[in-house]
Structures are given as structure tokens and as C-alpha cells.
Amino acid sequence: MHVARVMAITEVRSVPPDIRPFVDFKAAVEDRKLSEDERVAILVIETTTSYFPVFLKDPVTMEKLESDLEKQDAKLASDSKELLSKHLRR
């Protein structure tokens, strides 16, 4: 199982161009209309070239996030879980 770590918490407008397609794809899957000032946490799935965006406006629960990561064969690192718990519904 891979480890997912918070790489950044930023506004959509500040997401690097090489990572932006991951954000746009996740928004499309969630049928979410993004605004450039919306905050997003970017998780990097270690040992892969994958990124996992977590939208912080109307966030998912920690349980839902962990379930979604398991589907990607990833587990949230404890330090990242602690950081994200401040932004997600419990």
C-alpha cells in the first residue's frame, strides 16, 4: 500500500500546471464548479506519479477520504491525517 502525504494546501489558482489536470479531473468527477480562489489540499501518493486533490470547501469526512484513498491503494500518513483533520468534517 502506498502512503499519501499532504504536499500543499493552496488556492486552485496556485496549483502548479503539471498538477492542475488532477484537480480538474477530480472536480469533474465530483461535478464541482471550481473557482480559482477555492482552497484545495494536494496529496502526493508516494512511489507513484499520482496526486489526489481534496477540496476544502464543503469537505468530505475523514472516513470518506480514507475510503477513497484505499481505492487507490493508498493510506494517509499520520502527520497528514492530523493536518487535514483540521479542515475536514469528522
Buried (B, 14 or more C-beta within 10 A) or exposed (E): EBBBBBBBBBEBEEBEEEBBEBBBEBBEEEEBEBEEEBBBBBBBBEEEEBBBBBBBEEBBEBEEBBEBBEEBEBBBBEEBBEBBEEBBEE
